[in-house]
Amino acid sequence: MKKRLGPSDRLYPMPVPLVCGGTIEHADACAVAWIGICATDPPRIAIAMRESRYTLELIRANGTLTVNTPSAADAAVVDYFGITSGRTTDKFAASGWTLEPSAVVEAPRIAECPYQMECRVTHEIPLGSHVLLVAEVVESHAEESVLDQAGTKVDVAALDPLVYIAGSREYRRLGEKVADAYTIGKGIGRNQ
């Protein structure tokens, strides 16, 4: 039997990239777990951020942002970026992490993150406690060390992305591969 828990803001697991706004001269980034792809053509990402975030202020200034996926080994730095205000602290100077220019947008990328997406904000929707940004992904970058043998797709095992578990407030790694998507379910219902 399942127990009713009431309305929830929990989804398990959630990615926890660093979203960066501003310019190469002045930027801030914060950890954002409420994020996901919401369209493929053109590719778009949806990001929910609290109105109070300094990073949101910088994103609004030029309408661009980057989504920077860290490795699980970098949990301490990601947590720092999530719990420290960029209004009063230069998180990059304090953490030793660095910015690099983007190829298409004004917002910079975070050099230490092996996978990055450059985005232009297309919609902003107020949602009460958060603002939903919908942004078109205009470019993506990956270190060669996290690409598959063909060099065309990210190898998630090599990327080892950090994920967040809401409720228990934990960072974790992804587990082992279970099956091939769009394949394993094909046999269900065929022999009945």
C-alpha positions in Angstrom: 0.0 0.0 0.0 1.2 3.5 -0.8 1.0 6.3 1.7 -0.3 9.7 0.6 2.2 12.4 1.1 0.3 15.5 -0.2 1.5 17.9 -2.8 5.3 17.7 -3.3 8.1 19.5 -5.0 10.2 16.3 -5.0 11.3 14.4 -8.1 14.0 11.8 -7.8 16.8 12.3 -8.8 17.4 15.8 -10.1 20.4 17.1 -12.0 22.3 19.8 -10.2 24.2 22.0 -12.7 25.6 25.4 -12.1 23.6 28.1 -14.0 25.8 31.1 -14.8 24.7 34.6 -15.8 26.5 37.8 -16.5 29.5 38.5 -18.6 33.1 37.2 -18.6 34.1 40.4 -16.7 31.3 40.0 -14.1 29.4 36.7 -13.5 27.7 34.7 -10.9 26.5 31.1 -10.8 24.2 29.1 -8.6 23.3 25.5 -8.2 19.9 24.8 -9.7 18.2 21.4 -9.2 14.8 22.5 -10.7 15.8 22.2 -14.4 15.1 20.1 -17.4 14.8 19.8 -21.2 11.4 20.9 -22.3 11.6 20.9 -26.1 13.8 19.4 -28.8 13.2 21.5 -31.9 14.5 24.0 -31.2 16.2 22.6 -28.1 14.9 24.4 -25.0 15.6 24.0 -21.3 13.3 25.1 -18.4 14.9 26.5 -15.2 13.1 27.4 -12.1 14.9 30.0 -9.9 14.0 32.0 -6.8 13.4 35.7 -7.6 16.0 36.6 -4.9 18.9 34.9 -6.8 21.6 37.3 -7.9 22.3 35.0 -10.8 18.8 35.6 -12.1 19.4 39.4 -12.0 22.6 38.9 -14.1 20.7 36.6 -16.5 18.0 39.2 -17.0 20.7 41.9 -17.8 21.6 40.3 -21.1 19.1 37.5 -21.6 21.7 34.7 -21.7 22.9 31.9 -19.4 25.0 28.8 -19.4 24.2 25.5 -17.8 27.4 23.8 -16.6 27.3 20.2 -15.5 29.9 19.3 -12.8 31.2 15.9 -12.0 30.1 14.2 -8.8 33.6 14.7 -7.4 32.9 18.4 -7.3 30.0 18.2 -4.9 31.6 20.6 -2.3 32.1 23.4 -4.9 28.6 22.9 -6.3 27.2 23.1 -2.7 29.2 26.2 -2.1 27.8 27.9 -5.2 24.3 26.9 -4.0 24.6 28.2 -0.4 26.6 31.4 -0.9 25.3 34.7 -2.2 27.0 36.2 -5.2 25.8 39.6 -4.1 28.4 39.6 -1.3 31.0 37.1 -2.4 32.9 36.4 -5.6 32.3 32.6 -5.7 34.9 32.1 -8.5 37.7 33.8 -6.5 36.8 31.9 -3.3 36.4 28.5 -5.0 39.3 28.8 -7.4 37.0 27.9 -10.3 37.3 29.9 -13.5 35.2 31.3 -16.3 35.7 30.9 -20.0 34.0 32.8 -22.8 31.1 31.2 -24.5 31.1 30.8 -28.3 27.6 32.2 -29.0 26.1 33.9 -25.9 27.4 36.7 -23.6 27.1 34.6 -20.3 30.4 32.7 -19.7 30.9 29.0 -19.1 32.6 27.4 -16.1 35.8 25.9 -17.2 35.9 23.1 -14.6 32.5 21.7 -15.7 33.0 19.0 -18.4 29.6 19.6 -20.1 28.1 23.0 -20.8 25.1 24.5 -22.7 24.9 28.0 -24.0 21.3 29.4 -23.9 19.2 32.5 -24.8 16.2 33.1 -22.6 13.0 33.1 -24.6 10.3 33.2 -21.9 10.0 34.1 -18.3 7.0 33.0 -16.3 6.3 34.0 -12.7 5.3 30.9 -10.6 4.9 32.2 -7.1 8.0 31.2 -5.1 10.0 30.8 -8.4 10.4 32.3 -11.8 10.5 29.8 -14.7 13.0 30.6 -17.4 12.6 28.9 -20.8 15.8 29.2 -22.8 16.9 28.0 -26.2 20.1 26.0 -26.2 22.2 27.5 -29.0 25.4 25.6 -28.4 26.9 22.9 -26.2 30.4 21.9 -25.3 31.9 18.7 -23.9 35.4 17.8 -22.9 36.8 15.0 -25.1 37.3 12.9 -22.0 33.5 12.6 -21.5 32.6 11.7 -25.1 31.9 8.2 -26.4 34.4 6.5 -28.8 32.9 8.1 -31.8 33.3 11.5 -30.2 29.7 12.6 -30.9 27.8 11.8 -27.7 28.4 12.3 -24.0 29.3 9.1 -22.1 27.3 9.5 -18.9 29.6 7.1 -17.0 32.6 9.2 -18.0 30.8 12.5 -17.2 29.8 11.1 -13.7 27.2 13.9 -13.2 26.3 15.1 -9.7 22.6 14.6 -8.9 20.5 16.0 -6.0 18.1 14.1 -3.8 15.4 16.5 -2.5 14.0 15.8 0.9 17.0 14.1 2.3 19.2 16.9 0.9 21.9 14.5 -0.5 24.2 14.6 -3.5 24.7 11.3 -5.3 26.1 9.7 -8.4 24.1 7.9 -11.0 24.1 4.1 -10.8 24.8 1.4 -13.4 23.1 1.2 -16.8 19.8 -0.8 -16.6 18.8 -1.2 -20.3 18.7 0.5 -23.7 15.8 3.0 -24.0 13.4 2.7 -26.9 14.4 -1.0 -27.0 13.7 -2.9 -23.8 10.0 -2.2 -23.9 9.4 -3.4 -27.4 8.6 -7.0 -26.4 5.9 -6.1 -23.9 2.4 -7.0 -25.1 3.5 -8.7 -28.3 3.2 -12.3 -27.0 -0.1 -12.0 -25.2 
